[in-house]
Amino acid sequence: MKLFIETDGGARGNPGPAGIGVVICNEHGKILEEHAKYLGRTTNNQAEYRAVILGLQRAFDLGASAVEVRADSELLVKQANGEYKVKNLELAKLFLELKNLEARLHGRVRYIHVRREFNTRADKLSNDAMDQGMGKH
């Protein structure tokens, strides 16, 4: 079963209160799961990584045979695809976690950069998580 995962992470301030949004769809576009999670204080890039890690973990749990991750973070996508080196120590730890999950999925993971306007559902979920975590309802 191939899964498509849309992810977004954000922080209000950098670092600041952060949240992630993850949408998992099957190959027919049916939403299987949505996640909005408040992370507390972290950076935007760390939140972006946390969103993908959650998505990959859920894909593994759901028995995915292949995964396509769509994210609007060009940095994350280029690092995950090996086009950019990971220089930041905290991101390197998250990168390793991401690569370990990739290995559990037998390396059948593709990362695609999408423009923000094509990632609106995950973006809304990450903002909802930040609002909820900051006490805004």
A tleap script that builds the chain and sets N, CA, C and O, in Angstrom:
source leaprc.protein.ff14SB
mol = sequence {
  NMET LYS LEU PHE ILE GLU THR ASP GLY GLY
  ALA ARG GLY ASN PRO GLY PRO ALA GLY ILE
  GLY VAL VAL ILE CYS ASN GLU HIE GLY LYS
  ILE LEU GLU GLU HIE ALA LYS TYR LEU GLY
  ARG THR THR ASN ASN GLN ALA GLU TYR ARG
  ALA VAL ILE LEU GLY LEU GLN ARG ALA PHE
  ASP LEU GLY ALA SER ALA VAL GLU VAL ARG
  ALA ASP SER GLU LEU LEU VAL LYS GLN ALA
  ASN GLY GLU TYR LYS VAL LYS ASN LEU GLU
  LEU ALA LYS LEU PHE LEU GLU LEU LYS ASN
  LEU GLU ALA ARG LEU HIE GLY ARG VAL ARG
  TYR ILE HIE VAL ARG ARG GLU PHE ASN THR
  ARG ALA ASP LYS LEU SER ASN ASP ALA MET
  ASP GLN GLY MET GLY LYS CHIE
}
set mol.1.N position { 0.852 -1.183 0.000 }
set mol.1.CA position { 0.000 0.000 0.000 }
set mol.1.C position { 0.894 1.241 0.000 }
set mol.1.O position { 1.735 1.415 0.881 }
set mol.2.N position { 0.698 2.088 -0.994 }
set mol.2.CA position { 1.448 3.342 -1.066 }
set mol.2.C position { 0.667 4.419 -0.318 }
set mol.2.O position { -0.546 4.554 -0.477 }
set mol.3.N position { 1.389 5.177 0.499 }
set mol.3.CA position { 0.775 6.273 1.243 }
set mol.3.C position { 1.406 7.593 0.832 }
set mol.3.O position { 2.587 7.665 0.493 }
set mol.4.N position { 0.589 8.627 0.871 }
set mol.4.CA position { 1.032 9.987 0.601 }
set mol.4.C position { 0.888 10.769 1.901 }
set mol.4.O position { -0.175 10.772 2.522 }
set mol.5.N position { 1.960 11.426 2.301 }
set mol.5.CA position { 1.967 12.153 3.569 }
set mol.5.C position { 2.274 13.611 3.301 }
set mol.5.O position { 3.307 13.949 2.722 }
set mol.6.N position { 1.363 14.471 3.729 }
set mol.6.CA position { 1.583 15.909 3.654 }
set mol.6.C position { 1.946 16.373 5.056 }
set mol.6.O position { 1.250 16.060 6.021 }
set mol.7.N position { 3.031 17.117 5.163 }
set mol.7.CA position { 3.496 17.546 6.479 }
set mol.7.C position { 3.775 19.036 6.511 }
set mol.7.O position { 4.086 19.656 5.493 }
set mol.8.N position { 3.657 19.592 7.701 }
set mol.8.CA position { 4.068 20.971 7.923 }
set mol.8.C position { 4.414 21.134 9.392 }
set mol.8.O position { 3.804 20.520 10.268 }
set mol.9.N position { 5.384 21.957 9.633 }
set mol.9.CA position { 5.763 22.316 10.991 }
set mol.9.C position { 5.988 23.801 11.028 }
set mol.9.O position { 6.426 24.399 10.045 }
set mol.10.N position { 5.691 24.394 12.149 }
set mol.10.CA position { 5.881 25.829 12.268 }
set mol.10.C position { 6.183 26.227 13.690 }
set mol.10.O position { 5.891 25.495 14.636 }
set mol.11.N position { 6.770 27.396 13.828 }
set mol.11.CA position { 7.063 27.957 15.146 }
set mol.11.C position { 6.774 29.448 15.085 }
set mol.11.O position { 7.102 30.123 14.109 }
set mol.12.N position { 6.169 29.934 16.118 }
set mol.12.CA position { 5.887 31.379 16.206 }
set mol.12.C position { 7.015 32.011 16.997 }
set mol.12.O position { 7.046 31.976 18.227 }
set mol.13.N position { 7.917 32.576 16.263 }
set mol.13.CA position { 9.204 32.973 16.823 }
set mol.13.C position { 10.140 31.829 16.443 }
set mol.13.O position { 9.670 30.731 16.143 }
set mol.14.N position { 11.404 32.052 16.450 }
set mol.14.CA position { 12.291 30.972 16.012 }
set mol.14.C position { 13.551 30.952 16.866 }
set mol.14.O position { 14.542 31.581 16.495 }
set mol.15.N position { 13.548 30.243 18.009 }
set mol.15.CA position { 12.516 29.282 18.438 }
set mol.15.C position { 11.321 29.969 19.082 }
set mol.15.O position { 11.364 31.142 19.455 }
set mol.16.N position { 10.261 29.194 19.195 }
set mol.16.CA position { 9.041 29.664 19.825 }
set mol.16.C position { 8.043 28.534 19.932 }
set mol.16.O position { 8.370 27.384 19.640 }
set mol.17.N position { 6.823 28.851 20.349 }
set mol.17.CA position { 5.786 27.826 20.428 }
set mol.17.C position { 5.595 27.192 19.051 }
set mol.17.O position { 5.397 27.896 18.060 }
set mol.18.N position { 5.654 25.857 18.992 }
set mol.18.CA position { 5.665 25.165 17.703 }
set mol.18.C position { 4.605 24.074 17.646 }
set mol.18.O position { 4.165 23.537 18.662 }
set mol.19.N position { 4.217 23.773 16.410 }
set mol.19.CA position { 3.250 22.704 16.190 }
set mol.19.C position { 3.501 22.042 14.852 }
set mol.19.O position { 4.185 22.582 13.983 }
set mol.20.N position { 2.927 20.854 14.710 }
set mol.20.CA position { 3.053 20.124 13.455 }
set mol.20.C position { 1.682 19.669 12.973 }
set mol.20.O position { 0.751 19.481 13.756 }
set mol.21.N position { 1.594 19.498 11.660 }
set mol.21.CA position { 0.403 18.957 11.027 }
set mol.21.C position { 0.808 17.870 10.055 }
set mol.21.O position { 1.761 18.026 9.292 }
set mol.22.N position { 0.067 16.750 10.090 }
set mol.22.CA position { 0.355 15.613 9.226 }
set mol.22.C position { -0.961 15.087 8.666 }
set mol.22.O position { -1.917 14.859 9.408 }
set mol.23.N position { -0.998 14.897 7.356 }
set mol.23.CA position { -2.160 14.314 6.683 }
set mol.23.C position { -1.667 13.083 5.933 }
set mol.23.O position { -0.739 13.166 5.128 }
set mol.24.N position { -2.296 11.943 6.202 }
set mol.24.CA position { -1.915 10.693 5.550 }
set mol.24.C position { -3.068 10.231 4.666 }
set mol.24.O position { -4.194 10.048 5.129 }
set mol.25.N position { -2.761 10.048 3.376 }
set mol.25.CA position { -3.770 9.634 2.394 }
set mol.25.C position { -3.335 8.343 1.712 }
set mol.25.O position { -2.147 8.037 1.614 }
set mol.26.N position { -4.325 7.600 1.245 }
set mol.26.CA position { -4.003 6.422 0.443 }
set mol.26.C position { -3.809 6.855 -1.014 }
set mol.26.O position { -3.899 8.041 -1.334 }
set mol.27.N position { -3.546 5.900 -1.878 }
set mol.27.CA position { -3.252 6.232 -3.279 }
set mol.27.C position { -4.452 6.766 -4.041 }
set mol.27.O position { -4.303 7.273 -5.152 }
set mol.28.N position { -5.640 6.660 -3.459 }
set mol.28.CA position { -6.852 7.194 -4.087 }
set mol.28.C position { -7.198 8.588 -3.554 }
set mol.28.O position { -8.214 9.169 -3.936 }
set mol.29.N position { -6.353 9.114 -2.676 }
set mol.29.CA position { -6.573 10.446 -2.131 }
set mol.29.C position { -7.457 10.486 -0.900 }
set mol.29.O position { -7.767 11.565 -0.394 }
set mol.30.N position { -7.871 9.316 -0.408 }
set mol.30.CA position { -8.714 9.265 0.795 }
set mol.30.C position { -7.846 9.523 2.026 }
set mol.30.O position { -6.814 8.881 2.220 }
set mol.31.N position { -8.282 10.474 2.855 }
set mol.31.CA position { -7.554 10.768 4.090 }
set mol.31.C position { -7.766 9.629 5.073 }
set mol.31.O position { -8.897 9.300 5.431 }
set mol.32.N position { -6.656 9.031 5.504 }
set mol.32.CA position { -6.701 7.950 6.482 }
set mol.32.C position { -6.535 8.482 7.900 }
set mol.32.O position { -7.187 8.008 8.830 }
set mol.33.N position { -5.663 9.464 8.056 }
set mol.33.CA position { -5.387 10.052 9.373 }
set mol.33.C position { -4.978 11.506 9.213 }
set mol.33.O position { -4.424 11.921 8.195 }
set mol.34.N position { -5.276 12.265 10.267 }
set mol.34.CA position { -4.769 13.637 10.385 }
set mol.34.C position { -4.246 13.811 11.801 }
set mol.34.O position { -4.831 13.311 12.762 }
set mol.35.N position { -3.141 14.524 11.913 }
set mol.35.CA position { -2.546 14.758 13.226 }
set mol.35.C position { -2.183 16.229 13.368 }
set mol.35.O position { -1.618 16.835 12.458 }
set mol.36.N position { -2.511 16.785 14.509 }
set mol.36.CA position { -2.088 18.142 14.885 }
set mol.36.C position { -1.488 18.000 16.274 }
set mol.36.O position { -2.162 17.554 17.201 }
set mol.37.N position { -0.225 18.378 16.422 }
set mol.37.CA position { 0.452 18.163 17.701 }
set mol.37.C position { 1.248 19.403 18.083 }
set mol.37.O position { 2.017 19.941 17.286 }
set mol.38.N position { 1.047 19.841 19.319 }
set mol.38.CA position { 1.815 20.959 19.866 }
set mol.38.C position { 3.143 20.423 20.384 }
set mol.38.O position { 3.170 19.412 21.087 }
set mol.39.N position { 4.236 21.085 20.046 }
set mol.39.CA position { 5.567 20.616 20.436 }
set mol.39.C position { 6.184 21.372 21.604 }
set mol.39.O position { 7.187 20.929 22.163 }
set mol.40.N position { 5.606 22.498 21.978 }
set mol.40.CA position { 6.278 23.355 22.952 }
set mol.40.C position { 7.234 24.280 22.209 }
set mol.40.O position { 6.997 24.616 21.049 }
set mol.41.N position { 8.302 24.690 22.865 }
set mol.41.CA position { 9.240 25.647 22.276 }
set mol.41.C position { 10.316 24.915 21.463 }
set mol.41.O position { 11.065 24.095 21.995 }
set mol.42.N position { 10.375 25.225 20.183 }
set mol.42.CA position { 11.398 24.654 19.305 }
set mol.42.C position { 11.528 25.549 18.072 }
set mol.42.O position { 10.847 26.568 17.964 }
set mol.43.N position { 12.397 25.167 17.154 }
set mol.43.CA position { 12.578 25.971 15.940 }
set mol.43.C position { 11.650 25.476 14.833 }
set mol.43.O position { 11.111 24.370 14.893 }
set mol.44.N position { 11.484 26.313 13.839 }
set mol.44.CA position { 10.677 25.959 12.678 }
set mol.44.C position { 11.227 24.708 11.984 }
set mol.44.O position { 10.467 23.798 11.657 }
set mol.45.N position { 12.534 24.662 11.761 }
set mol.45.CA position { 13.122 23.520 11.063 }
set mol.45.C position { 12.983 22.230 11.865 }
set mol.45.O position { 12.736 21.168 11.294 }
set mol.46.N position { 13.140 22.316 13.183 }
set mol.46.CA position { 12.949 21.127 14.012 }
set mol.46.C position { 11.502 20.656 13.934 }
set mol.46.O position { 11.245 19.453 13.900 }
set mol.47.N position { 10.563 21.581 13.905 }
set mol.47.CA position { 9.148 21.225 13.784 }
set mol.47.C position { 8.888 20.544 12.441 }
set mol.47.O position { 8.148 19.562 12.382 }
set mol.48.N position { 9.486 21.050 11.370 }
set mol.48.CA position { 9.321 20.429 10.052 }
set mol.48.C position { 9.788 18.973 10.088 }
set mol.48.O position { 9.109 18.088 9.568 }
set mol.49.N position { 10.936 18.729 10.698 }
set mol.49.CA position { 11.450 17.361 10.826 }
set mol.49.C position { 10.521 16.499 11.670 }
set mol.49.O position { 10.238 15.356 11.310 }
set mol.50.N position { 10.043 17.038 12.792 }
set mol.50.CA position { 9.154 16.272 13.682 }
set mol.50.C position { 7.881 15.839 12.950 }
set mol.50.O position { 7.370 14.743 13.181 }
set mol.51.N position { 7.377 16.697 12.075 }
set mol.51.CA position { 6.173 16.359 11.309 }
set mol.51.C position { 6.436 15.167 10.392 }
set mol.51.O position { 5.622 14.246 10.326 }
set mol.52.N position { 7.556 15.179 9.693 }
set mol.52.CA position { 7.881 14.072 8.791 }
set mol.52.C position { 8.124 12.789 9.584 }
set mol.52.O position { 7.695 11.713 9.168 }
set mol.53.N position { 8.801 12.896 10.710 }
set mol.53.CA position { 9.061 11.722 11.550 }
set mol.53.C position { 7.746 11.093 12.014 }
set mol.53.O position { 7.594 9.872 11.972 }
set mol.54.N position { 6.804 11.917 12.452 }
set mol.54.CA position { 5.502 11.385 12.859 }
set mol.54.C position { 4.816 10.700 11.670 }
set mol.54.O position { 4.257 9.613 11.814 }
set mol.55.N position { 4.861 11.334 10.509 }
set mol.55.CA position { 4.248 10.755 9.318 }
set mol.55.C position { 4.868 9.419 8.938 }
set mol.55.O position { 4.148 8.473 8.620 }
set mol.56.N position { 6.195 9.330 8.966 }
set mol.56.CA position { 6.863 8.078 8.623 }
set mol.56.C position { 6.581 6.987 9.639 }
set mol.56.O position { 6.407 5.824 9.275 }
set mol.57.N position { 6.534 7.360 10.914 }
set mol.57.CA position { 6.213 6.372 11.956 }
set mol.57.C position { 4.813 5.799 11.737 }
set mol.57.O position { 4.609 4.588 11.817 }
set mol.58.N position { 3.859 6.678 11.461 }
set mol.58.CA position { 2.487 6.215 11.210 }
set mol.58.C position { 2.415 5.373 9.936 }
set mol.58.O position { 1.675 4.390 9.891 }
set mol.59.N position { 3.171 5.743 8.903 }
set mol.59.CA position { 3.193 4.958 7.661 }
set mol.59.C position { 3.703 3.546 7.942 }
set mol.59.O position { 3.157 2.567 7.434 }
set mol.60.N position { 4.742 3.454 8.748 }
set mol.60.CA position { 5.282 2.145 9.128 }
set mol.60.C position { 4.222 1.354 9.892 }
set mol.60.O position { 3.985 0.182 9.601 }
set mol.61.N position { 3.586 2.002 10.870 }
set mol.61.CA position { 2.559 1.336 11.680 }
set mol.61.C position { 1.380 0.860 10.825 }
set mol.61.O position { 0.765 -0.166 11.117 }
set mol.62.N position { 1.076 1.611 9.775 }
set mol.62.CA position { -0.044 1.266 8.892 }
set mol.62.C position { 0.331 0.219 7.834 }
set mol.62.O position { -0.524 -0.234 7.074 }
set mol.63.N position { 1.611 -0.158 7.792 }
set mol.63.CA position { 2.052 -1.188 6.860 }
set mol.63.C position { 2.311 -0.711 5.449 }
set mol.63.O position { 2.138 -1.471 4.496 }
set mol.64.N position { 2.723 0.530 5.302 }
set mol.64.CA position { 2.979 1.088 3.971 }
set mol.64.C position { 4.096 0.325 3.263 }
set mol.64.O position { 5.086 -0.070 3.879 }
set mol.65.N position { 3.919 0.129 1.967 }
set mol.65.CA position { 4.967 -0.485 1.148 }
set mol.65.C position { 5.827 0.583 0.477 }
set mol.65.O position { 6.966 0.317 0.092 }
set mol.66.N position { 5.283 1.785 0.340 }
set mol.66.CA position { 6.001 2.924 -0.237 }
set mol.66.C position { 5.343 4.199 0.292 }
set mol.66.O position { 4.153 4.222 0.607 }
set mol.67.N position { 6.148 5.256 0.379 }
set mol.67.CA position { 5.657 6.515 0.934 }
set mol.67.C position { 6.172 7.674 0.097 }
set mol.67.O position { 7.335 7.707 -0.306 }
set mol.68.N position { 5.277 8.624 -0.156 }
set mol.68.CA position { 5.687 9.884 -0.757 }
set mol.68.C position { 5.376 10.980 0.247 }
set mol.68.O position { 4.219 11.187 0.615 }
set mol.69.N position { 6.415 11.683 0.689 }
set mol.69.CA position { 6.277 12.777 1.645 }
set mol.69.C position { 6.275 14.080 0.863 }
set mol.69.O position { 7.168 14.338 0.056 }
set mol.70.N position { 5.263 14.895 1.113 }
set mol.70.CA position { 5.167 16.216 0.481 }
set mol.70.C position { 5.284 17.261 1.574 }
set mol.70.O position { 4.495 17.277 2.519 }
set mol.71.N position { 6.264 18.127 1.440 }
set mol.71.CA position { 6.519 19.151 2.458 }
set mol.71.C position { 6.866 20.464 1.786 }
set mol.71.O position { 7.432 20.484 0.693 }
set mol.72.N position { 6.521 21.568 2.448 }
set mol.72.CA position { 6.847 22.873 1.875 }
set mol.72.C position { 8.175 23.423 2.390 }
set mol.72.O position { 8.532 24.563 2.094 }
set mol.73.N position { 8.904 22.618 3.159 }
set mol.73.CA position { 10.227 23.014 3.635 }
set mol.73.C position { 11.283 22.542 2.634 }
set mol.73.O position { 11.615 21.359 2.565 }
set mol.74.N position { 11.794 23.488 1.871 }
set mol.74.CA position { 12.817 23.150 0.884 }
set mol.74.C position { 14.066 22.598 1.571 }
set mol.74.O position { 14.694 21.668 1.064 }
set mol.75.N position { 14.427 23.166 2.720 }
set mol.75.CA position { 15.605 22.704 3.457 }
set mol.75.C position { 15.448 21.231 3.832 }
set mol.75.O position { 16.346 20.430 3.576 }
set mol.76.N position { 14.334 20.874 4.427 }
set mol.76.CA position { 14.108 19.495 4.843 }
set mol.76.C position { 14.156 18.553 3.644 }
set mol.76.O position { 14.832 17.525 3.695 }
set mol.77.N position { 13.459 18.886 2.582 }
set mol.77.CA position { 13.401 18.016 1.403 }
set mol.77.C position { 14.798 17.842 0.810 }
set mol.77.O position { 15.186 16.724 0.470 }
set mol.78.N position { 15.547 18.916 0.682 }
set mol.78.CA position { 16.889 18.813 0.094 }
set mol.78.C position { 17.842 18.052 1.009 }
set mol.78.O position { 18.704 17.319 0.524 }
set mol.79.N position { 17.701 18.210 2.323 }
set mol.79.CA position { 18.525 17.428 3.245 }
set mol.79.C position { 18.132 15.950 3.186 }
set mol.79.O position { 19.004 15.082 3.132 }
set mol.80.N position { 16.839 15.659 3.197 }
set mol.80.CA position { 16.369 14.271 3.158 }
set mol.80.C position { 16.779 13.579 1.865 }
set mol.80.O position { 17.041 12.376 1.863 }
set mol.81.N position { 16.839 14.324 0.769 }
set mol.81.CA position { 17.239 13.764 -0.521 }
set mol.81.C position { 18.757 13.757 -0.728 }
set mol.81.O position { 19.238 13.311 -1.771 }
set mol.82.N position { 19.509 14.246 0.257 }
set mol.82.CA position { 20.962 14.234 0.162 }
set mol.82.C position { 21.558 15.353 -0.670 }
set mol.82.O position { 22.742 15.308 -1.005 }
set mol.83.N position { 20.756 16.364 -1.013 }
set mol.83.CA position { 21.261 17.485 -1.811 }
set mol.83.C position { 21.974 18.523 -0.952 }
set mol.83.O position { 22.889 19.199 -1.421 }
set mol.84.N position { 21.554 18.649 0.310 }
set mol.84.CA position { 22.195 19.553 1.272 }
set mol.84.C position { 22.720 18.738 2.431 }
set mol.84.O position { 22.117 17.739 2.824 }
set mol.85.N position { 23.846 19.165 2.979 }
set mol.85.CA position { 24.374 18.559 4.196 }
set mol.85.C position { 23.596 19.092 5.397 }
set mol.85.O position { 23.074 20.206 5.370 }
set mol.86.N position { 23.528 18.286 6.437 }
set mol.86.CA position { 22.887 18.701 7.687 }
set mol.86.C position { 24.008 19.168 8.611 }
set mol.86.O position { 24.804 18.362 9.094 }
set mol.87.N position { 24.063 20.466 8.849 }
set mol.87.CA position { 25.151 21.037 9.644 }
set mol.87.C position { 24.742 21.301 11.091 }
set mol.87.O position { 25.581 21.251 11.990 }
set mol.88.N position { 23.477 21.576 11.317 }
set mol.88.CA position { 22.985 21.881 12.655 }
set mol.88.C position { 22.887 20.596 13.479 }
set mol.88.O position { 22.309 19.610 13.022 }
set mol.89.N position { 23.450 20.604 14.688 }
set mol.89.CA position { 23.502 19.410 15.530 }
set mol.89.C position { 22.120 18.874 15.881 }
set mol.89.O position { 21.890 17.666 15.828 }
set mol.90.N position { 21.203 19.763 16.238 }
set mol.90.CA position { 19.850 19.311 16.598 }
set mol.90.C position { 19.130 18.718 15.387 }
set mol.90.O position { 18.429 17.713 15.510 }
set mol.91.N position { 19.302 19.335 14.224 }
set mol.91.CA position { 18.686 18.787 13.009 }
set mol.91.C position { 19.347 17.470 12.621 }
set mol.91.O position { 18.684 16.586 12.079 }
set mol.92.N position { 20.638 17.325 12.888 }
set mol.92.CA position { 21.342 16.077 12.564 }
set mol.92.C position { 20.742 14.916 13.350 }
set mol.92.O position { 20.616 13.814 12.815 }
set mol.93.N position { 20.375 15.141 14.596 }
set mol.93.CA position { 19.744 14.089 15.411 }
set mol.93.C position { 18.393 13.694 14.800 }
set mol.93.O position { 18.064 12.511 14.714 }
set mol.94.N position { 17.623 14.692 14.382 }
set mol.94.CA position { 16.315 14.426 13.778 }
set mol.94.C position { 16.477 13.768 12.405 }
set mol.94.O position { 15.688 12.902 12.028 }
set mol.95.N position { 17.505 14.184 11.663 }
set mol.95.CA position { 17.807 13.587 10.356 }
set mol.95.C position { 18.096 12.094 10.521 }
set mol.95.O position { 17.625 11.276 9.731 }
set mol.96.N position { 18.864 11.748 11.541 }
set mol.96.CA position { 19.186 10.349 11.802 }
set mol.96.C position { 17.919 9.558 12.134 }
set mol.96.O position { 17.743 8.434 11.663 }
set mol.97.N position { 17.053 10.137 12.934 }
set mol.97.CA position { 15.783 9.493 13.265 }
set mol.97.C position { 14.951 9.277 11.993 }
set mol.97.O position { 14.353 8.217 11.809 }
set mol.98.N position { 14.921 10.274 11.135 }
set mol.98.CA position { 14.199 10.181 9.867 }
set mol.98.C position { 14.777 9.056 9.001 }
set mol.98.O position { 14.025 8.262 8.437 }
set mol.99.N position { 16.093 8.986 8.896 }
set mol.99.CA position { 16.744 7.962 8.069 }
set mol.99.C position { 16.534 6.560 8.656 }
set mol.99.O position { 16.421 5.592 7.904 }
set mol.100.N position { 16.481 6.443 9.978 }
set mol.100.CA position { 16.201 5.149 10.602 }
set mol.100.C position { 14.785 4.680 10.259 }
set mol.100.O position { 14.569 3.496 9.997 }
set mol.101.N position { 13.829 5.597 10.261 }
set mol.101.CA position { 12.461 5.239 9.874 }
set mol.101.C position { 12.405 4.864 8.395 }
set mol.101.O position { 11.696 3.936 8.008 }
set mol.102.N position { 13.149 5.584 7.588 }
set mol.102.CA position { 13.237 5.267 6.162 }
set mol.102.C position { 13.723 3.832 5.971 }
set mol.102.O position { 13.183 3.097 5.145 }
set mol.103.N position { 14.736 3.437 6.728 }
set mol.103.CA position { 15.283 2.080 6.637 }
set mol.103.C position { 14.224 1.045 7.027 }
set mol.103.O position { 14.146 -0.024 6.422 }
set mol.104.N position { 13.412 1.363 8.032 }
set mol.104.CA position { 12.335 0.449 8.438 }
set mol.104.C position { 11.297 0.297 7.331 }
set mol.104.O position { 10.604 -0.717 7.252 }
set mol.105.N position { 11.199 1.309 6.484 }
set mol.105.CA position { 10.297 1.261 5.324 }
set mol.105.C position { 11.056 0.781 4.078 }
set mol.105.O position { 10.602 0.983 2.952 }
set mol.106.N position { 12.201 0.152 4.290 }
set mol.106.CA position { 13.034 -0.429 3.234 }
set mol.106.C position { 13.466 0.597 2.189 }
set mol.106.O position { 13.674 0.267 1.021 }
set mol.107.N position { 13.598 1.856 2.634 }
set mol.107.CA position { 14.096 2.901 1.751 }
set mol.107.C position { 13.121 3.361 0.691 }
set mol.107.O position { 13.488 4.138 -0.190 }
set mol.108.N position { 11.896 2.900 0.757 }
set mol.108.CA position { 10.914 3.272 -0.277 }
set mol.108.C position { 10.164 4.543 0.135 }
set mol.108.O position { 8.944 4.551 0.304 }
set mol.109.N position { 10.944 5.609 0.287 }
set mol.109.CA position { 10.393 6.905 0.681 }
set mol.109.C position { 10.905 7.951 -0.299 }
set mol.109.O position { 12.105 8.043 -0.556 }
set mol.110.N position { 9.989 8.729 -0.839 }
set mol.110.CA position { 10.346 9.853 -1.719 }
set mol.110.C position { 9.954 11.139 -1.023 }
set mol.110.O position { 8.919 11.205 -0.360 }
set mol.111.N position { 10.783 12.161 -1.174 }
set mol.111.CA position { 10.505 13.479 -0.603 }
set mol.111.C position { 10.297 14.459 -1.743 }
set mol.111.O position { 11.140 14.583 -2.631 }
set mol.112.N position { 9.173 15.150 -1.711 }
set mol.112.CA position { 8.824 16.106 -2.763 }
set mol.112.C position { 8.576 17.469 -2.114 }
set mol.112.O position { 7.837 17.583 -1.136 }
set mol.113.N position { 9.201 18.487 -2.673 }
set mol.113.CA position { 8.942 19.849 -2.201 }
set mol.113.C position { 7.702 20.384 -2.916 }
set mol.113.O position { 7.605 20.325 -4.142 }
set mol.114.N position { 6.760 20.904 -2.138 }
set mol.114.CA position { 5.561 21.535 -2.704 }
set mol.114.C position { 5.483 22.970 -2.207 }
set mol.114.O position { 5.946 23.288 -1.111 }
set mol.115.N position { 4.903 23.815 -3.011 }
set mol.115.CA position { 4.713 25.203 -2.575 }
set mol.115.C position { 3.662 25.240 -1.467 }
set mol.115.O position { 2.772 24.392 -1.402 }
set mol.116.N position { 3.786 26.224 -0.616 }
set mol.116.CA position { 2.915 26.348 0.562 }
set mol.116.C position { 1.428 26.285 0.208 }
set mol.116.O position { 0.641 25.703 0.954 }
set mol.117.N position { 1.038 26.876 -0.917 }
set mol.117.CA position { -0.386 26.891 -1.272 }
set mol.117.C position { -0.915 25.503 -1.648 }
set mol.117.O position { -2.125 25.309 -1.761 }
set mol.118.N position { -0.003 24.533 -1.841 }
set mol.118.CA position { -0.421 23.156 -2.110 }
set mol.118.C position { -0.288 22.273 -0.873 }
set mol.118.O position { -0.357 21.047 -0.962 }
set mol.119.N position { -0.100 22.902 0.264 }
set mol.119.CA position { 0.092 22.174 1.519 }
set mol.119.C position { -0.828 22.761 2.599 }
set mol.119.O position { -0.470 22.793 3.777 }
set mol.120.N position { -1.992 23.214 2.193 }
set mol.120.CA position { -2.844 23.992 3.101 }
set mol.120.C position { -3.425 23.172 4.247 }
set mol.120.O position { -3.579 23.700 5.348 }
set mol.121.N position { -3.750 21.903 4.030 }
set mol.121.CA position { -4.358 21.108 5.109 }
set mol.121.C position { -3.352 20.872 6.234 }
set mol.121.O position { -3.680 21.056 7.407 }
set mol.122.N position { -2.141 20.471 5.890 }
set mol.122.CA position { -1.112 20.248 6.910 }
set mol.122.C position { -0.760 21.562 7.609 }
set mol.122.O position { -0.537 21.585 8.819 }
set mol.123.N position { -0.711 22.650 6.848 }
set mol.123.CA position { -0.431 23.973 7.413 }
set mol.123.C position { -1.506 24.359 8.433 }
set mol.123.O position { -1.188 24.861 9.511 }
set mol.124.N position { -2.772 24.126 8.095 }
set mol.124.CA position { -3.867 24.446 9.020 }
set mol.124.C position { -3.747 23.619 10.295 }
set mol.124.O position { -3.943 24.142 11.392 }
set mol.125.N position { -3.429 22.340 10.162 }
set mol.125.CA position { -3.290 21.481 11.339 }
set mol.125.C position { -2.142 21.949 12.241 }
set mol.125.O position { -2.276 21.940 13.464 }
set mol.126.N position { -1.021 22.355 11.647 }
set mol.126.CA position { 0.100 22.827 12.471 }
set mol.126.C position { -0.258 24.130 13.182 }
set mol.126.O position { 0.116 24.334 14.337 }
set mol.127.N position { -0.977 25.001 12.498 }
set mol.127.CA position { -1.423 26.245 13.142 }
set mol.127.C position { -2.462 25.977 14.222 }
set mol.127.O position { -2.445 26.624 15.269 }
set mol.128.N position { -3.370 25.025 13.982 }
set mol.128.CA position { -4.342 24.632 15.011 }
set mol.128.C position { -3.622 24.121 16.255 }
set mol.128.O position { -4.004 24.448 17.379 }
set mol.129.N position { -2.577 23.315 16.049 }
set mol.129.CA position { -1.807 22.773 17.174 }
set mol.129.C position { -1.140 23.896 17.964 }
set mol.129.O position { -1.147 23.886 19.195 }
set mol.130.N position { -0.563 24.867 17.246 }
set mol.130.CA position { 0.078 25.994 17.938 }
set mol.130.C position { -0.953 26.805 18.712 }
set mol.130.O position { -0.713 27.184 19.859 }
set mol.131.N position { -2.106 27.073 18.088 }
set mol.131.CA position { -3.168 27.822 18.761 }
set mol.131.C position { -3.610 27.115 20.037 }
set mol.131.O position { -3.747 27.736 21.091 }
set mol.132.N position { -3.828 25.818 19.926 }
set mol.132.CA position { -4.305 25.044 21.076 }
set mol.132.C position { -3.241 25.019 22.187 }
set mol.132.O position { -3.558 25.179 23.366 }
set mol.133.N position { -1.988 24.818 21.794 }
set mol.133.CA position { -0.911 24.768 22.767 }
set mol.133.C position { -0.667 26.094 23.451 }
set mol.133.O position { -0.195 26.133 24.587 }
set mol.134.N position { -0.985 27.183 22.765 }
set mol.134.CA position { -0.788 28.516 23.334 }
set mol.134.C position { -2.040 29.012 24.033 }
set mol.134.O position { -2.086 30.155 24.487 }
set mol.135.N position { -3.071 28.152 24.125 }
set mol.135.CA position { -4.286 28.510 24.833 }
set mol.135.C position { -5.268 29.351 24.038 }
set mol.135.O position { -6.184 29.950 24.601 }
set mol.136.N position { -5.071 29.393 22.707 }
set mol.136.CA position { -6.001 30.125 21.840 }
set mol.136.C position { -6.945 29.116 21.214 }
set mol.136.O position { -6.496 28.164 20.575 }
set mol.137.N position { -8.218 29.305 21.383 }
set mol.137.CA position { -9.165 28.316 20.825 }
set mol.137.C position { -10.024 28.928 19.784 }
set mol.137.O position { -10.875 28.250 19.208 }
savepdb mol mol.pdb
quit
